[in-house]
Amino acid sequence: LIDEGYLLEAREALRAWEREFPLSKISGDLLLMDAHYHMAVGDWKRARAMLEAYCKLVDASSFLPEALRKLMACIDELKVPRSEVRELFEKSKKRLQYHPVAEEIDDFLSAGK
């Protein structure tokens, strides 16, 4: 719904998802969709805050690479200096050193020097 531009319907679906499956917020999939929604409506600061908290607090998750990718997009959109988020991304890279996102993190950090 978000990608098709049905943002009101997407918001309603996210709220229903949260009510029906409250643990989705902990496991990550709802949080990623919520951040995706906020990015789509231009609320990059809120999306960044959600994703940054998730990336800091979750040690391992199949959703962590996607959260990092979305966070990189937020950082770029908000024109945040890389120095402000370098530590977070370097710690995340250590946890995902064998995942393809580790190389993306290297590129992201070096692009902002």
C-alpha positions, 0 to 999 in steps of 0.5 A, a space after each residue: 500500500 505504501 509503495 502504491 501511494 495509498 498512505 491513509 490505507 497503509 496507516 490504518 493497516 499498520 494500526 490494525 497489524 499492531 493491535 492484532 499482533 502486538 509482538 510484531 513491534 518487538 520482532 521488527 517487521 512492524 517497526 520496519 513497515 512503520 518506518 517505511 510509512 514515515 519515510 513515505 510521508 516525509 517524516 524522516 526524523 521519526 523514521 530515523 529515531 525508530 530505526 536508530 533505536 531498533 539498530 542499537 537495541 536488537 542484537 540479531 534479527 533477520 530484519 536488521 540489514 533492512 533496518 540499516 539500509 532504511 536508516 542509511 536512507 534517512 541519514 542521507 535525506 536528513 543530511 546528517 554528518 556520518 560522524 554522528 552515526 559512525 559508531 552505530 554503523 561500525 558496531 552493526 557492521 561487526 554483527 553482520 560482517 558476513 552479510 552483504 550489508 557490511 559492504 554497503 555500510 563501508 560504502 555509506 561511511 566512506 561516502 560521507 567523509 
